[in-house]
Amino acid sequence: EVKLLESGGGLVQPGGSLRLSCAASGFTFTDFYMSWIRQPPGKAPEWLGVIRNKANGYTTEYNPSVKGRFTISRDNTQNILYLQMNTLRAEDTAIYYCARGRWDFDYWGQGVMVTVSS
Amino acid sequence: DIVMTQGVLPNPVPSGESASITCRSSKSLVYKDGKTYLNWFLQRPGQSPQLLTYWMSTRASGVSDRFSGSGSGTYFTLKISRVRAEDAGVYYCQQVREYPLTFGSGTKLEIK
């Protein structure tokens, strides 16, 4: 059974940093592109970025809205996806999801809440 | 960025009736391989989005055949036949034709 489990969320002050993790199981992690997507309360999802699979060199793409502040990486020995978030702003407050897939985001985690506030 | 614009449903929709949700993209989502890179998701309250269709009209695994996607390069429709209470939620279209991937603002479906 495919499972994605995010962790690492919480309350952080503006200007602070946070690293989210997404533990994957039930599939061959290295075969898949993995994305981070966030959703502010009551709003539509926003795609943040992707890290490609082994066949495509684990390269990354980012939404310009977070490029330079957010970094996606993966630990392919432990099957964990990461999102490093720096210089956080109030508008980064959202539920953060990891999702599997290149075009078809067929599995999502349950999400983790990040609140940026003083 | 490709802008995705979704329509509004005349809610609530009576149980057993059909509902059609529309989505328009600011650029064609047809790639050189001939596929149309458009996804539909349903997000029920308190849950993560669930993939319904990809490549515009291919149903995801386990999705009821009451859900059908169609369209052209820039105009898309998700039709839900014989709506049920479990179909209630917010529907999102998403383009996966080019980065950054973008979502529509959502269409709420309420069932009567």
Boltz contact constraints between the chains, C-beta under 6 A:
constraints:
  - contact:
      token1: [A, 44]
      token2: [B, 103]
      max_distance: 6.0
  - contact:
      token1: [A, 44]
      token2: [B, 105]
      max_distance: 6.0
  - contact:
      token1: [A, 44]
      token2: [B, 106]
      max_distance: 6.0
  - contact:
      token1: [A, 45]
      token2: [B, 103]
      max_distance: 6.0
  - contact:
      token1: [A, 47]
      token2: [B, 101]
      max_distance: 6.0
  - contact:
      token1: [A, 61]
      token2: [B, 99]
      max_distance: 6.0
  - contact:
      token1: [A, 63]
      token2: [B, 100]
      max_distance: 6.0
  - contact:
      token1: [A, 103]
      token2: [B, 54]
      max_distance: 6.0
  - contact:
      token1: [A, 103]
      token2: [B, 96]
      max_distance: 6.0
  - contact:
      token1: [A, 104]
      token2: [B, 54]
      max_distance: 6.0
  - contact:
      token1: [A, 105]
      token2: [B, 51]
      max_distance: 6.0
  - contact:
      token1: [A, 106]
      token2: [B, 51]
      max_distance: 6.0
  - contact:
      token1: [A, 106]
      token2: [B, 60]
      max_distance: 6.0
  - contact:
      token1: [A, 108]
      token2: [B, 48]
      max_distance: 6.0
  - contact:
      token1: [A, 111]
      token2: [B, 48]
      max_distance: 6.0
